[in-house]
Structures are given as structure tokens and as C-alpha cells.
Amino acid sequence: MEQNIFDCVIVGSGPSGFTAAIYAARADLKPQLYTGLEPGGQLTTTTEVDNFPGYPSGITGPEMMMDLQKQAERFDTKVHYEMITKVEFSRERGGIHKLYAGNKEILARTVIISTGATAKYLGLDDEKKYAGGGVSACATCDGFFYKGKDVVVVGAGDTAAEEATYLAKLCRKVTMLVRKDVFRASKAMIHRVHHTPNIEVKFHHELIGIEGENNLVERAVVINNQTNETSTIDVDGIFIAIGHKPNTDVFVGQVTLDENGYIATEKGTAKTNLPGVFAAGDVQDHIYRQAITAAGSGCMAAMDAEKYLAELED
């Protein structure tokens, strides 16, 4: 039996994947979308989304992803609740790309990678317990909920410095916990932290626990790793800012990645180094990492894929 060759296969199911599916489906590419292990991506772990245009009263992350999926399916996107475990991309223009979901082989003329990135956490049980109740990995997403309150930021790099200075504009006080005696951030970001009066930096301090009633954060339990003295800080929110890991393991050796493992795309496009392979969302964006920018790049990827297929026919 001859195997189907699909015009467009989308790997990943966050805002970028579903937006790509909406545009690809409306272009009659009949996209096949593979959700991966976390259908809906990072947004499914976000309780309130208040900064996505078109939802004046806000919406929960899971509800928003269901809306996006319904919209994609309305235009005949086929959603597969499976994970792509291996890929063999063609290097030829017009070549056929092979993807595998377990033992199942999938053939595609174009592939849109939108597998996202995963926020790094410390690995404390309390992080999971208080997720959505005061523990966050995104100040831009959740900072608004802590207006006038006290928060802790964990981390020493540019991400932590950016989160802390952003939160300082909204919160009464921001306490930064830095494991060593120095920042890893750039000089400009360190300067900004030191010149923000409501940021207090605690060097040699680590977060070891979280306390609070009804799974809502009330205190951060910290240890001074020089003296081994433990203490608590009364806070309403704890922001873990130790970076993100792009979900690109399956694509290593297939497409070009940057030094941090993100997929490299041609400036102003969603094109990777391979013809017919495109990348959208947080898997290729380590700067903005927002649902709205992910959705925008999903649109770009679908339009780039449509144009690529059209040019093959000319």
C-alpha cells in the first residue's frame, strides 16, 4: 500500500503550533499536528492569561489552548495525540522528510517545528505543590498578579536580573536569591539591579522550601550556604528564573541549533537551514517567549511553508 505524503506536518501544540495549523489548513495544506507529551504546551500550566489580545476578561491557559485547537480543527487540521520520537530530514529541495511516532513512519513535504521550550526549575517538590499558587517561571506573564506585594526571584543570570527589574516596577519589594557571591548576568543588567531601590540581593542564599496554606505561597524557606543558617521570607510569589531548555533533543544533528540549543532561523522568516523545514515559537525564540509572539511566528511558518510548496510547483 502506498504511503501518504502529507503537505504539512506540525510538531508541537502550543500557540505557535495551533496558529501554524490554522493558517496551513486555510491554505488547504491539510496539516497533521502531533501534540507531543504536553498538549497545549507551557500555557496549560498557566492559570490566568491576561495579556493575550481578544480576551478582555482574561482566560485560563488550558481554555485558551482548547479554543486554539477547536479553531484549527474547524479548518480540518488532524490532531494526533502522539509524540514524534525521531526525524530524518531531507537536505534536498523538494525532498521528503521522515518523522517517526514510535514505530509509525510519517512522510511530509514540509515540517513546522513548534515544540517550545521548558522552564528550568530547581527540582523541589514544593515547586510542583505551589505551581499556579504563587510559583512562576515568567514575570511578564504573571507579575501583574503581585502588584504591591513582596516576591522572591531565584537566579543569577540575565533572565533573573530582567525578571527582578520588571517585577520591581509592580511589586513592593523583590528579594533576589543568588547561590554564589556574584551574578552571572551582564554588567548592564547587574547595574540595573543595584540601582533599583526595592530589590534586595541575598548572595550565598538558596531556596530550599516553600510554605503556605491551601497551596498558596506565603513564605520562602532559604538557606545561607556559607553558614548553613536557614530562615524564612514572607512573600506572595516566587519566580524561578534559572533559564529555559528548548525542546530540541530530537532535532540534534538534523537542523542547525544555536549555542543554547535553540533552532536557528533565517532572520525575518521561519526558515531553518533545511529546505521545507520551518521553526516557530519558543523553540527558536529565547528572547520574547510570549504566547502572542509564538502565535505570530506560527503564522509566519505556515505562510513560509505554503510559499515553499507553491514554488516547487512552478
N, C-alpha and C positions, 0 to 999 in steps of 0.2 A: 504494500500500500504506500502510495507516495505521501511524503510528509508535508504538512502545511508549512509554507514560509510566510511569516507574518510581516506586514509592512512596518509595524512599530511594537516593540516590547518595552515596557516601562518597569524598572526595578526599583521598588520603594513606594510608600503610600502616604507620605506626608503632604503638606500643602503643595510642594513642587511636583510630586508625582501625580496627584489628582488634577492639578491645574494643567499639567502637560497632557493628561488623558482627555480633559475637556476639549482642549484645542486640537489635539490629534484626532479625536473622534469626530469633531465638527468638520475636520478636513477629510473625513471619510477614510482615515488610515486604520480604522477598526483596531484600536490599541488593545493589547493584552497586558494587564497590570498585575505584577506579583508583589504581594503586600510585605513579605518578609515576616520576621518573628513578632514585630510590633506594628500591627496595622494602625495607620494613623500617625505613626512616628512620635516624636517628643511631645507634640501637642496633647496627646492622650494622657500625659502625666501632669498637664497644666489645668488647674481648676477654673480660674476665670481668665478669659481673654477679652481685654477692654480696648485694645489698640488696633484691632483689625477693622478696616473700613467696612461700613454696611451693617454693623451690629450696634445700633445706638445704645442699647441697654446692656451690651456685653453678652458673652456666650461662654459656655464651658468648652474647653479644648476638645473633649470627646464628641460633643454635639456638633461643633464646627466641622470636625473631620467627617462625621456622618453626613452632614449637608453636602460637603465637597464630593463625597463618594456617590451620593444619590445623583448629583448633577452630572458626574462623569458617566454613571451607568445609564442615565436618561438618553445619552447620545451613543449608546451601545459600546461602552467600554466593558470588556470582560475582566472581572476581578478574580484573581486566583489567590486563595489563602495558602500560599506556599512560599518557600524561601529558595532563592537562587543560590546554589552552593558552589558552582563552578562556571567559568566562562572561557570560551575560546573565540576571541575576536579576530575577524579577518583584517588584514592590513591593506587589502586591495580596494580600490574604489569600486563600488557595486558588488563587493563580496558579501557572502552570507555569514552572519555572526551566529555562533552556537552558544546557548546558555543551558544550564542543567539545574533542574529542581529535583534533587535526589538522582534517581536513575532516568528521569524523563528528560529527553533532549528537545530543546525549543530552538527553532531557526528563525532568524529575523534579518530584515534588510536594514532596519535602524534600531538602535537601542538608546533609551534615555535612562541614565543612572541618576536616581534621586534617593539614595539610601541614607542620606542625612549624616548627622554626627551625634555622638553620645557624650553628654556632660560627664566629666570625671568626678567621682565622689571619693570620700576618704575611706569608705568601707565600713562605717559604723552602722550597727543595727538601728540606732536611733534615727539615722538619716531617712531610712525607709519608713519608720514608725511615724515620723513627723512630716513626711512628704505631703505637700498640699496643706499643711497646718503650720507653716512658718519656715520650712526648709525649701530653699530655691537655688537654682543654678543660673538664674537670669534676672539681673536687676532691672533691665529695660522692660521685661515682661511683667514683673511682679512688684517693682519698687513702689508704685503708686499706692499699694495697699498698706504701706508702712509710713505714710505721711505723718510727721510729727512724733514718730515712735523711735525707739532705740533698736539698732540692729548690729549684728556681727558679720564681718566679711572674713573668710578664711582664704589665704593665699598670699603670694609674694611677687607674682609676675605682673605683666601689663594688664591682664584680664582682671586681677584683683584690684589693682590701682584704679582702673577705669570704673569698675563696679562701685568701689568705695566713693569716688568723687561724684559719680552720678547720684548715688544714694544720699550723699551729704546734702544735696540740694533739697531733698524731700524729707529726710529724717532729722530728728532732734540730735541724735548722736550716732556715729559709726565707729565701732571698735574693730580694728584690723588685727587678726592673729597671724603672725609671721613666725614660721618654725625656726628659722635661723636668726642671725643677728644682722642680716642685710636683706634688702629687696633684690629680686631678680628683674624687676621692671626697668624700663628705660629711664634715663636721667630726667627727661621731661615729665614723665608720669610720677616719679618719686618727688620731684619738685612740687608738682600739683598737690600731691597727698600732704606733704609737710606744710603747705601754705593754705590748707583748708582747716579752719579752726575747730570744726566739730568732728574731725577724725582723730581718734587716738590710736596709735600703733603700739601693739604689745609684741616686742621681739621675744624670741625663745618661748613662745606660747603656742600650744596646740589644743584643738578641740578634741575632747575625749568622750563627751556625752551631752545629751540634751534632756531637759526636764520640762514638765508641764502637764496640766490636767487636760483630759479629753482630747489627747493627741494634738494639742495646740502648744506651740513653743512659748515657754515663759522664762527659761534660764539656759545659758550655755555653760557647760562644765568644762573648765580648761585646766591645763597643767603647764607649769613653768618647767621646761625640760632641763634647766640648769639646776634648779633647787628641788625638783620633784614635788613642789608645793601645788596643791590643787585649790581651785577657787571657783566661784560661780559669778556670772554676769547676767543681770536681769535684762532680757531682750524679748522683742516680739518676733523678730525674724533673724534667720541665719542663712547667709548667702555663701555657698561653696563656689569659690572662683579659682579653681586649680586647672582650668582648661577643658578642652573638648578633644575627643578622639573621633576622627572621621571614620565612617563605616565603609572602609575601602579594602579590607583584607582580601576579599575575593577577587579584587581587580589588580592586585600587585603583580607586576610583570606583564600586564596586559595594556593598561593605559599609563601615560606619564603622570606621576604624582609629584607634588612639591616636597620640600624638606620635612614638612609636618604631616605628610600622608594624605593631604587633600588633592583631589583631581585637578590637574592644571587645565584651564580652558583658555581658548584664544580670546584676547581682550575684546569685550563688547559682544561676545557670542557665547553660545553654549557648546561650541565645538571642542572636542578633545583632540589629541594628536592622531586619532584614527578616523578614517572616513566612515560616516554613518553612525558614529558613537558620540553621544552628547551627555553632558552632565548638568544637573540643576539642583539648586537648594544648598543646604549646609554642607553637602559632600564636597562642594567646590568653593564654599564661601566661609572663610574663618573670621571675617570682619563684622558683617552685619547680623547674620544668624537670626533673622526675624521671619515670622510666618509670611508677612507681606512681601519681603524680598525673595523668599523661597518661591512663593506663588508666581511672582513676576518672572523669575528665571525659568520656571516650569513652562510658562507661555513661550519664552524665547526658545527653549529646547524643542518644543513641538513645532514651532514655525521654522526653525533651522532644519529639523528632520523632514518636514514637508517640502521645503525648498530643495534639499539634497535629493529626495526621491524624484521630484519633478525634473531636476537637471539630468538625472540618469536616463529619463525617457526621451530627452531632447536628441 
